[in-house]
């Protein structure tokens, strides 16, 4: 069993009744303060400062709820599925769920409590890691569990992120295809195994965002030619990479997102206006070297028909679909 330590854990700010005051009415007083707006009641006996709570993203709020629920669980429970994904830093294409997921011993049954989903399935000790002090399914096991149950786009987005290798090699991938297939083989037989294998086979270490992953799925489902991912071009003496290059048609597609312009890490010290100008120069430089260029946002990336229309406008041919939906 290995330990996985994320860079930041918002659940460190959770406040329990025991932490607040050792008295019989501590929960009552905290609930009253929550009603006044001082705290968010995350779970019975567990509260979170309201000002900090409101500053968290939906994924981070879900992570806090997961850790609060896990604190009340039996030691044999293992955080799994969507809940493991958020702790491991894997993305939700359409936002986090409401329920917290655990794998529990088969003998204990799989009946779920309100807000908690129990999965009474087997798990190998090699597929358990420690995250923020919690027993959690490993990255590979989490990818396979979700690939067997989620919609195709969401599953591929998670698998792509787990495999992703950044060009600067600053961070290693969270897992490898070899490890995914090893865990998949060890889990057999299980419901959804064929779906999970299809996701593993389709997944890539070159997709840099959930937008790109969703686009890859819909490109394949629509029967467009398979693109080359992260194809290099030289613009103003610098090497740049495009999301999708269709070599036979000599055309480029880019799956754009707001994060490029507003996330401080992605901006790397630049203002949004500077990022927009740099992106325009990059696009103009690429356009001069190809016979077609288009870009699309998240709402088009996740829509099979809307992306189909965009790529037909680009002039791409339609062939036999390279992937089938469930």
Buried (B, 14 or more C-beta within 10 A) or exposed (E): EEEBEEEEBBBEEBBBBEEBEEEEEBBEEBBEBBEEEEBBBBBEBBBBBBEBBEEBEEBBBBBBBBBBBBBEBEEEBBBBBBBBBBBBBBBBBEEBBEBBBBBBBEEEEEEBEEEBBBBBBEBEEBBBBEBBEBBBBBBBBBBBBBBBBBEBBBBBBBBBBBBBEEEEEEEEBBBBBEBBBBBBEBBEEEEBBEBBBBBBEBBBBBBBBBBBBBBBBBBBBBBBBBBBBBBEBEBEEEEBBBBBBBEEBEBBBBBBBEBBBEEEEEBEEBEEEEBEEEBEEBBEBBEEEBEBBBBBEBEBBBBBEBBBEBBEEBEBEEEEEBBEEE
